[in-house]
Amino acid sequence: MVPSGRFCVSVNRLMRRSLCGHRNPFGYFSLARLSSAPTTEKIDQLRHKIQNGPHLKDFITATGPSNEPPRMNLESDGPFIAKRNESLPYLPENYLDGGGLKVHIETYGCQMNVNDSQIAAKLLNQYNYQIVEEWTSADIIILMTCAIRDSAETKIWARLRELKQFKLSGHLKQIGVIGCMAERLKTKLIEKHSFVDVVAGPDNYRDLPKLLAINNITGTNAVNTLLSLDETYADVMPVVVLGHENKVNLNNWSQFKKGEAIKAFVSIMRGCNNMCSYCIVPFTRGRERSRPVESIVEEVRLLSAAGCKEITLLGQNVNSYCDTHLINDEEANEHELAEGFTPMLKTKPTGLTFDTLLEKVASIDPEIRIRFTSPHPKDFPTRVLNVIKKYPNICKSIHLPAQSGDDQILARMRRGYTKKAYLDLVTKFREILPNVALTSDFICGFCDETEDAHKETLDLIDRVKFQFAYIFAYSMRERTHAHYRLEDNVPREIKVRRVTEALDLFHKHSLTLNVDKIGQQNLVLVDGISSRSNLDLSGRDDANVNVIFERRAIPVGSINGSTTREPIPGDYVCTETINCNSKTLVARPLYLTSLSEFNSR
């Protein structure tokens, strides 16, 4: 395990570069804001130590019966003896206190980044930083970034230019860039934008208080982007969910944001071993490592007790979860692949696999919907499908990323399957889960994609008929296999045309699927007031399709119930679909119910 003081290596390197003429921005707030503020003499001592790097003794555990690690003491050169198993911070704890400074975190990218923002917020909050929603009132702004597509990074560059002006006007003290883009670009972020004060990769959120303190004390840009082999943030419970039925004033909807207090993300694993040729995730988030099952189950129990109604299990390859801590446990299984699929890297050893975890989570509370994203098709053996079938509260909406329908392109993408293997898996899904709603990802215009290859993709979309699909034009990412070995040789205008054709075909089929629901009863979990009208409510059905219905009092328990009230976020409502488009259902609310009652009809 890498010592907690590992960020000092990067800081020291940056400091030495600054001494050699590399630009070194000034700090923007004084230590007077910190509780137990150090003296000027101590600040000078700390600055000297940071400039000259940590001593070897700061990273070596002392020998002897107590096995207690030495710790730096700013007042003397002698070691400060810490408690056993305590981390080895290069900064004493009193330097890390945020003094109530206001931090605003802006999130770009996937649901994993949303969860990572919650983790970062929780960790900063523990060090007396105040997390705020309004960026204009913040002392510190941190961007949680995405590096998957060029368009995501373009948005972040534009936002950084805006924040530069805000900082120069004196309204902002520090700017941080964290997440995948930070990991991909590392110190290039500071070289291109010297006003960025702190850079931290996805495995380094625990060091944010240290990085902010170092930048504050010394004016030195603080960077830590080292990947970890074991960091899962298993001990960080990032989401605080409030109950609703006995705490909500039905006449005060302003207390709710859409979906607030009823849904949560739970990260179960980090990193990815798939090594798809177009994808940078393995290089920005590292190799796969699964969170211990006990911590996941405990977090779900806490969310259940708090009134949560929907939980999404998260991972870059969520269904490849394998807790190897249970290698001798009777529940342990060999990691199994779907038929016709091969992995890029060696499969995992025996452990507690995704089907067992899914069953444990689903059995905690039958009133909580369980979803998961993002899976890989290779990790859907029959036993996973059987667990999904067994539990009514596991949503029958499954994301099945295809990326392409052409065998040669799939091989260049290093996906590990053919079009036939994918279609065979879809057939198995629909045999075991007849009402499954499948969604997918597609990349148009990948290296060497011909018109015939594109037609194979259209044929796949036509045959599967996805409920929803994310379709993007290919953008080359540095450090990927494709960047080194392939040529991005499909013109931009052809990529855009192919994306349009794929989207039009997907929308055609999703409209047909939604039209088939007209006249049927559907269970909807209420999110809040519709963005279209204050007179309507909106929510999601089991297939994760948005449903809009009239906001009014309806019967409780059954359509003939004598008690009525207006639905609130977190309620399950039985609706009847009366109209639709390709993305949204319009429904008539019938009565308030529960997930268990609706599924037992």
Long-range contacts (C-beta under 8 A, 24 or more apart in sequence): 1-228, 1-229, 1-230, 2-226, 2-228, 3-59, 3-87, 3-88, 4-87, 4-88, 4-89, 4-206, 4-207, 5-54, 5-58, 5-59, 5-88, 5-89, 5-90, 6-224, 6-226, 7-90, 7-204, 7-207, 7-210, 7-211, 7-214, 7-222, 7-223, 7-224, 7-226, 8-50, 8-53, 8-54, 8-90, 9-53, 10-187, 10-222, 10-223, 10-224, 10-225, 10-226, 11-50, 11-211, 11-214, 11-220, 11-221, 11-222, 11-223, 12-50, 12-51, 12-52, 12-53, 12-54, 14-187, 14-190, 14-220, 14-221, 14-222, 14-223, 15-50, 15-51, 15-218, 15-220, 18-220, 19-51, 23-194, 24-219, 24-220, 24-221, 25-194, 25-195, 25-197, 25-219, 25-221, 26-219, 27-215, 27-216, 27-217, 27-218, 27-219, 28-167, 28-172, 28-173, 28-174, 28-197, 28-216, 29-101, 29-139, 29-173, 29-174, 29-216, 30-216, 31-95, 31-216, 31-217, 33-99, 33-101, 34-94, 34-95, 34-97, 34-98, 34-99, 34-213, 35-94, 35-97, 35-99, 35-128, 36-94, 36-97, 38-74, 38-94, 38-95, 42-74, 42-75, 43-217, 45-74, 45-75, 46-74, 46-91, 46-95, 46-217, 46-218, 47-217, 47-218, 49-74, 49-90, 50-90, 50-214, 50-217, 50-218, 50-220, 51-218, 54-90, 58-88, 58-90, 59-88, 89-210, 90-210, 91-210, 91-213, 91-214, 95-213, 95-217, 96-127, 96-209, 96-210, 96-213, 97-127, 97-128, 98-124, 98-127, 98-128, 98-129, 98-130, 98-209, 98-212, 99-128, 100-128, 100-129, 100-130, 101-129, 101-130, 101-139, 101-140, 101-173, 102-129, 102-130, 102-131, 102-132, 102-137, 102-138, 102-139, 102-140, 103-129, 103-130, 103-131, 103-132, 103-138, 103-139, 103-140, 103-141, 103-142, 104-131, 104-132, 104-133, 104-134, 104-135, 104-137, 104-138, 104-140, 104-141, 104-142, 105-131, 105-141, 105-142, 105-143, 105-144, 106-135, 106-141, 106-142, 106-143, 106-144, 106-159, 107-144, 108-143, 108-144, 108-145, 108-146, 108-152, 108-155, 108-156, 108-179, 109-144, 109-145, 109-146, 109-148, 109-152, 109-179, 109-180, 110-146, 110-148, 110-374, 111-265, 111-312, 111-314, 111-373, 112-265, 112-267, 112-314, 112-315, 112-316, 113-144, 113-145, 113-146, 113-179, 113-180, 114-265, 115-238, 115-265, 115-266, 115-267, 115-314, 116-144, 116-178, 116-179, 116-202, 116-205, 116-267, 117-144, 118-238, 118-239, 118-265, 119-205, 119-233, 119-236, 119-238, 119-267, 120-144, 120-178, 120-205, 120-208, 121-238, 122-236, 122-237, 122-238, 123-205, 123-206, 123-208, 123-209, 123-236, 124-208, 124-209, 127-209, 129-209, 136-171, 138-172, 139-172, 139-173, 139-174, 140-172, 140-173, 140-174, 140-175, 140-176, 140-212, 141-166, 141-172, 141-174, 141-175, 141-176, 142-175, 142-176, 142-177, 142-178, 142-198, 142-208, 143-175, 143-176, 143-177, 143-178, 143-179, 144-178, 144-179, 145-177, 145-178, 145-179, 145-180, 145-181, 145-182, 146-179, 146-180, 146-181, 147-179, 147-180, 147-181, 147-183, 147-184, 147-185, 147-280, 147-284, 147-477, 148-180, 148-279, 148-280, 148-281, 148-477, 149-472, 149-475, 149-477, 150-475, 150-476, 150-477, 151-475, 152-181, 153-181, 156-181, 160-193, 160-196, 163-195, 164-193, 164-195, 167-195, 168-195, 174-198, 174-212, 174-215, 174-216, 176-200, 176-208, 176-211, 176-212, 178-202, 178-204, 178-205, 178-208, 180-280, 180-281, 180-284, 180-285, 181-284, 182-225, 183-225, 183-227, 183-283, 183-284, 183-285, 184-280, 184-283, 184-284, 184-478, 184-479, 186-223, 186-225, 187-221, 187-223, 190-221, 190-223, 194-221, 196-221, 197-221, 197-222, 198-222, 198-223, 199-223, 199-224, 199-225, 200-224, 200-225, 201-225, 201-226, 201-227, 201-284, 202-270, 202-284, 202-285, 202-286, 203-227, 203-228, 203-231, 203-270, 203-285, 203-286, 205-233, 206-231, 227-285, 227-286, 228-286, 229-286, 229-287, 229-289, 230-289, 231-270, 231-289, 232-267, 232-269, 232-270, 232-289, 232-290, 232-291, 232-292, 233-267, 233-270, 233-291, 234-291, 234-292, 234-295, 235-295, 237-299, 237-302, 239-264, 239-265, 239-266, 239-303, 240-306, 241-303, 241-306, 241-307, 241-308, 242-306, 242-307, 243-306, 243-307, 244-307, 244-568, 244-569, 244-570, 245-307, 245-568, 245-570, 248-568, 250-565, 250-566, 250-568, 253-528, 253-529, 256-528, 256-529, 256-568, 256-569, 257-528, 258-527, 258-528, 258-529, 258-531, 258-538, 258-569, 259-527, 259-528, 259-569, 260-528, 260-569, 261-307, 261-308, 261-569, 261-570, 262-307, 262-308, 262-309, 262-310, 262-525, 262-526, 262-527, 262-569, 262-570, 263-308, 263-309, 263-310, 263-311, 263-312, 263-527, 264-303, 264-308, 264-310, 264-311, 264-312, 265-311, 265-312, 265-314, 266-296, 266-299, 266-300, 266-303, 266-311, 266-312, 266-313, 266-314, 267-291, 267-314, 267-315, 268-296, 268-313, 268-314, 268-315, 268-318, 268-321, 268-357, 269-315, 269-316, 269-317, 269-318, 269-320, 269-321, 270-315, 270-316, 271-316, 272-316, 272-317, 273-317, 273-320, 273-343, 273-344, 273-345, 274-317, 274-343, 274-344, 274-345, 274-376, 274-414, 274-416, 275-344, 275-345, 275-414, 275-481, 276-344, 276-403, 276-413, 276-414, 276-415, 276-481, 277-412, 277-413, 277-414, 277-480, 277-481, 277-482, 277-485, 277-486, 278-413, 278-443, 278-446, 278-474, 278-477, 278-480, 278-481, 278-482, 279-477, 279-480, 280-477, 280-478, 280-479, 280-480, 281-316, 283-479, 283-480, 285-316, 288-316, 288-317, 288-320, 288-348, 290-321, 290-322, 290-323, 290-324, 290-351, 291-323, 292-323, 292-325, 293-323, 293-325, 293-326, 293-352, 293-356, 293-357, 293-360, 296-357, 296-361, 297-360, 297-361, 297-364, 300-361, 300-364, 300-365, 300-368, 301-364, 303-368, 304-364, 304-365, 304-368, 307-570, 308-368, 309-367, 309-368, 309-369, 309-525, 309-570, 309-572, 310-368, 310-369, 310-370, 310-371, 310-525, 310-540, 311-361, 311-368, 311-369, 311-370, 311-371, 312-370, 312-371, 312-372, 312-373, 313-357, 313-358, 313-361, 313-370, 313-371, 313-372, 313-373, 314-372, 314-373, 315-372, 315-374, 316-374, 317-374, 317-375, 317-376, 317-379, 318-354, 318-372, 318-373, 318-374, 318-375, 319-354, 319-372, 319-375, 319-376, 319-379, 319-380, 319-384, 320-348, 320-354, 320-376, 320-379, 321-353, 321-354, 321-357, 322-348, 322-349, 322-351, 322-352, 322-353, 322-354, 323-351, 323-352, 323-357, 324-348, 324-349, 324-350, 324-351, 325-351, 325-352, 326-351, 326-352, 327-351, 331-356, 333-383, 336-381, 336-383, 337-378, 337-379, 337-381, 338-377, 338-378, 338-379, 338-380, 338-381, 338-421, 338-425, 338-428, 339-421, 339-424, 339-425, 340-417, 340-418, 340-420, 340-421, 340-424, 340-425, 341-377, 341-378, 341-416, 341-417, 341-421, 341-425, 342-378, 342-416, 342-417, 343-378, 343-416, 344-414, 344-416, 354-379, 354-384, 355-381, 355-383, 355-384, 355-386, 355-387, 358-384, 358-387, 358-388, 358-391, 358-394, 359-387, 359-390, 359-391, 362-387, 362-391, 362-393, 362-394, 363-391, 365-393, 366-392, 366-393, 366-595, 366-596, 367-393, 367-594, 367-595, 367-596, 368-393, 368-595, 369-393, 369-394, 369-395, 369-525, 369-542, 369-595, 370-394, 370-395, 371-395, 371-397, 371-544, 373-399, 374-399, 374-401, 375-399, 375-400, 375-401, 376-401, 377-401, 377-402, 377-417, 377-422, 377-425, 378-416, 378-417, 380-425, 380-429, 382-428, 382-432, 385-428, 385-429, 385-432, 385-433, 386-432, 388-432, 388-433, 389-432, 389-433, 392-595, 392-596, 392-599, 393-595, 393-599, 395-542, 395-543, 395-544, 396-433, 396-435, 396-436, 396-437, 396-542, 396-543, 397-436, 397-437, 397-438, 397-439, 397-467, 397-542, 397-543, 397-544, 398-429, 398-433, 398-436, 398-437, 398-438, 398-439, 399-438, 399-439, 399-440, 399-441, 400-425, 400-426, 400-429, 400-438, 400-439, 400-440, 401-440, 401-441, 402-440, 402-441, 402-442, 402-457, 402-460, 402-464, 403-441, 403-442, 403-443, 404-442, 404-443, 404-446, 404-449, 404-453, 404-456, 404-457, 404-460, 405-456, 405-457, 405-458, 405-459, 405-460, 405-461, 406-449, 406-452, 406-453, 406-454, 406-456, 406-457, 407-456, 408-448, 408-453, 409-446, 409-448, 409-449, 409-453, 409-456, 409-457, 412-446, 412-447, 412-448, 412-482, 412-486, 413-443, 413-446, 414-481, 419-456, 419-460, 422-460, 423-460, 423-463, 423-464, 426-464, 437-467, 437-513, 437-542, 437-543, 437-544, 437-545, 438-464, 438-466, 438-467, 439-466, 439-467, 439-468, 439-469, 439-470, 439-544, 440-464, 440-466, 440-468, 440-469, 440-470, 441-469, 441-470, 441-471, 441-472, 442-469, 442-470, 442-471, 442-472, 442-502, 443-472, 443-473, 443-474, 444-471, 444-472, 444-473, 444-474, 444-495, 444-498, 444-499, 444-502, 445-473, 445-474, 445-490, 445-494, 445-495, 445-498, 445-499, 446-474, 446-482, 446-490, 447-474, 447-482, 447-486, 447-487, 447-488, 447-489, 447-490, 448-486, 448-487, 448-489, 448-490, 449-474, 449-490, 449-498, 454-498, 454-501, 457-498, 457-502, 458-501, 458-502, 458-505, 461-502, 461-505, 461-506, 461-509, 462-505, 462-509, 465-509, 465-512, 465-513, 466-506, 466-509, 466-510, 467-510, 467-513, 467-543, 467-544, 467-545, 468-506, 468-510, 468-544, 468-545, 468-583, 469-502, 469-503, 469-506, 471-499, 471-502, 471-503, 471-506, 472-499, 473-498, 473-499, 507-582, 508-582, 510-582, 510-583, 511-580, 511-581, 511-582, 514-545, 514-577, 514-580, 514-581, 514-582, 514-584, 514-585, 515-580, 517-577, 517-580, 517-585, 518-577, 518-578, 518-579, 518-580, 519-576, 519-577, 520-576, 520-577, 521-574, 521-575, 521-576, 521-590, 522-547, 522-574, 522-575, 522-576, 522-577, 522-585, 522-587, 523-572, 523-573, 523-574, 523-575, 523-593, 523-595, 523-598, 523-599, 524-549, 524-572, 524-573, 524-574, 524-575, 524-587, 525-570, 525-571, 525-572, 526-567, 526-568, 526-569, 526-570, 526-571, 526-572, 526-573, 527-569, 528-569, 537-567, 537-589, 539-573, 541-585, 545-583, 545-584, 545-585, 546-583, 546-584, 546-585, 547-575, 547-577, 547-584, 547-585, 547-586, 547-587, 548-584, 548-585, 548-586, 548-587, 549-573, 549-575, 549-586, 549-587, 549-588, 549-589, 550-588, 550-589, 552-589, 554-589, 554-590, 554-591, 554-592, 555-590, 555-591, 555-592, 556-591, 556-592, 557-591, 557-592, 557-593, 557-597, 558-591, 558-593, 559-590, 559-591, 561-591, 561-592, 565-592, 567-592, 572-598, 574-598
